[in-house]
Amino acid sequence: MTQSQLQLWDMILKSVTAVVALAAASAGAIRYFRARRREYVLRKEELAWRKTDLVVRLAEHFDKDPNIQGGLRLIEFGVPITFEELAQILRSPVSSLSREQLDLRYQVDRFFDFFDRIYHFVCVTKTLTPKDAECFTWYIRRIGQVSALSDFARQNGYEDLLTLYELYKPLFQSPEEGPLAGE
């Protein structure tokens, strides 16, 4: 074999080696990215499950906590006092309230604390998307649209609830109706 033929075979051999190495590297990269994709899909499914679990636990807490339920009855039904009496309690300085009125106000505070947690999960940590927490929007709407409640939120460190209300506001079809609506 001549020198030029040896060089040609050497070049062909090096080219084939490079192609085989490139094919092996490509196959490895494809396997790597497919594995990462599978992990991503599994993580996404796990996250969806955890989000669902969190919303269920929040709903259970909402349904079972006696103080939150007391606040709910006050805000939704005007029980055990009227809406007008509740509005007066919320506007009054704490020092002027009786023990019974303080207990009622405490229930409203716990109710607002719950929605402050929802704000934290949706807007701060983004653990939940706004869609994930839509099951609570009736109450958020009520807080934002009833002036006695929104004023109480603004004056008592619950401004984030009004931010949450603004986030969900596009979902609300019409103004809230009810005894406290026009205040």
C-alpha positions as CSV (number, residue, x, y, z in Angstrom):
1,M,0.0,0.0,0.0
2,T,1.1,3.4,-0.8
3,Q,1.5,6.2,1.6
4,S,-1.6,8.0,0.2
5,Q,-3.7,4.9,0.5
6,L,-2.6,4.5,4.1
7,Q,-3.5,8.1,4.8
8,L,-6.9,7.6,3.1
9,W,-7.6,4.4,5.3
10,D,-6.4,6.3,8.4
11,M,-8.8,9.2,7.6
12,I,-11.7,6.8,6.9
13,L,-11.0,4.9,10.1
14,K,-10.8,8.1,12.1
15,S,-14.1,9.3,10.5
16,V,-15.9,6.1,11.3
17,T,-14.6,6.2,14.9
18,A,-15.8,9.8,15.2
19,V,-19.2,8.9,13.8
20,V,-19.5,5.9,16.1
21,A,-18.4,8.0,19.1
22,L,-20.9,10.7,18.1
23,A,-23.7,8.2,17.8
24,A,-22.9,6.7,21.2
25,A,-22.8,10.2,22.8
26,S,-26.1,11.1,21.1
27,A,-27.7,7.9,22.3
28,G,-26.4,8.6,25.8
29,A,-27.8,12.2,25.7
30,I,-31.1,10.9,24.4
31,R,-31.3,8.4,27.3
32,Y,-30.4,11.1,29.8
33,F,-33.0,13.6,28.5
34,R,-35.7,10.9,28.4
35,A,-34.9,10.0,32.0
36,R,-35.0,13.7,33.0
37,R,-38.4,14.0,31.2
38,R,-39.8,11.0,33.0
39,E,-38.6,12.4,36.4
40,Y,-40.2,15.8,35.5
41,V,-43.5,14.1,34.6
42,L,-43.4,12.1,37.9
43,R,-42.5,15.2,39.9
44,K,-45.3,17.1,38.2
45,E,-47.8,14.4,39.1
46,E,-46.5,14.3,42.6
47,L,-46.9,18.0,42.9
48,A,-50.4,17.9,41.6
49,W,-51.2,15.2,44.2
50,R,-49.6,17.3,47.0
51,K,-51.5,20.4,45.9
52,T,-54.8,18.5,46.0
53,D,-53.9,17.1,49.4
54,L,-53.1,20.6,50.7
55,V,-56.4,22.0,49.4
56,V,-58.3,19.1,51.0
57,R,-56.5,19.6,54.3
58,L,-57.2,23.4,54.2
59,A,-60.9,22.7,53.5
60,E,-61.0,20.2,56.4
61,H,-59.4,22.7,58.7
62,F,-61.9,25.4,57.5
63,D,-64.8,23.0,58.1
64,K,-63.7,21.7,61.5
65,D,-62.1,24.7,63.3
66,P,-64.9,26.1,65.6
67,N,-63.5,29.6,65.5
68,I,-63.4,29.7,61.7
69,Q,-66.9,28.3,61.6
70,G,-68.0,30.9,64.1
71,G,-66.6,33.6,61.9
72,L,-68.3,32.1,58.9
73,R,-71.7,32.0,60.6
74,L,-71.2,35.6,61.6
75,I,-70.2,36.8,58.1
76,E,-72.4,34.5,56.1
77,F,-75.6,34.2,58.1
78,G,-75.5,36.9,60.8
79,V,-75.7,34.3,63.6
80,P,-75.7,34.7,66.6
81,I,-75.9,38.5,66.0
82,T,-77.2,40.6,63.2
83,F,-75.0,41.9,60.4
84,E,-75.4,45.4,61.6
85,E,-74.2,44.4,65.1
86,L,-71.3,42.6,63.6
87,A,-70.4,45.7,61.5
88,Q,-70.5,47.8,64.7
89,I,-68.2,45.3,66.6
90,L,-65.7,45.4,63.8
91,R,-65.6,49.2,63.7
92,S,-65.4,49.6,67.5
93,P,-62.1,49.8,69.4
94,V,-61.2,46.6,71.2
95,S,-61.2,48.4,74.6
96,S,-64.9,49.2,74.3
97,L,-66.1,45.7,73.6
98,S,-67.6,43.3,76.0
99,R,-66.2,39.8,76.6
100,E,-68.9,38.3,74.3
101,Q,-68.2,40.9,71.6
102,L,-64.4,40.2,71.9
103,D,-65.1,36.5,71.4
104,L,-67.1,37.2,68.3
105,R,-64.4,39.5,66.9
106,Y,-61.8,36.8,67.7
107,Q,-63.8,34.4,65.5
108,V,-63.7,36.9,62.6
109,D,-60.0,37.3,63.2
110,R,-59.5,33.5,62.9
111,F,-61.7,33.5,59.8
112,F,-59.4,36.2,58.3
113,D,-56.3,34.4,59.5
114,F,-57.4,31.4,57.4
115,F,-57.6,33.5,54.3
116,D,-54.3,35.1,55.1
117,R,-52.9,31.6,54.9
118,I,-54.6,31.1,51.5
119,Y,-53.0,34.4,50.4
120,H,-49.6,33.2,51.5
121,F,-50.0,29.9,49.6
122,V,-51.2,31.5,46.4
123,C,-49.3,34.8,46.3
124,V,-46.1,34.4,48.3
125,T,-44.9,30.8,48.1
126,K,-47.0,30.0,45.0
127,T,-47.5,26.6,46.4
128,L,-51.1,26.9,45.1
129,T,-52.2,28.6,41.9
130,P,-55.2,30.9,42.0
131,K,-57.1,28.1,40.2
132,D,-56.2,25.6,43.0
133,A,-57.8,27.8,45.7
134,E,-60.9,28.8,43.7
135,C,-63.1,26.8,46.1
136,F,-62.6,29.6,48.7
137,T,-63.5,32.5,46.4
138,W,-67.0,33.1,47.7
139,Y,-65.6,34.0,51.1
140,I,-62.8,36.1,49.5
141,R,-65.5,37.9,47.5
142,R,-67.5,38.6,50.6
143,I,-64.4,40.0,52.4
144,G,-63.6,42.3,49.4
145,Q,-67.1,43.5,48.6
146,V,-68.6,44.1,52.1
147,S,-67.3,47.4,53.3
148,A,-67.4,46.5,57.0
149,L,-65.3,43.4,56.3
150,S,-62.9,45.1,53.9
151,D,-62.5,48.1,56.3
152,F,-61.7,45.6,59.1
153,A,-59.2,43.9,56.9
154,R,-57.5,47.2,56.0
155,Q,-57.4,48.4,59.6
156,N,-56.2,45.2,61.2
157,G,-53.3,44.0,59.1
158,Y,-55.3,41.9,56.7
159,E,-54.5,44.0,53.6
160,D,-53.3,40.9,51.8
161,L,-56.9,39.6,51.8
162,L,-57.8,42.6,49.7
163,T,-55.0,41.8,47.3
164,L,-56.3,38.3,47.1
165,Y,-59.8,39.7,46.4
166,E,-58.3,41.8,43.5
167,L,-56.6,38.7,42.1
168,Y,-60.0,36.8,42.0
169,K,-62.1,39.9,41.1
170,P,-62.4,38.9,37.4
171,L,-64.2,35.7,38.5
172,F,-67.0,37.7,40.2
173,Q,-70.0,38.2,38.0
174,S,-72.0,40.8,40.0
175,P,-71.8,42.7,43.2
176,E,-72.4,40.8,46.4
177,E,-75.9,41.0,47.6
178,G,-77.0,40.8,51.2
179,P,-77.6,42.9,54.3
180,L,-74.0,44.2,54.5
181,A,-73.5,44.8,50.8
182,G,-74.4,48.5,50.8
183,E,-72.2,49.5,53.7
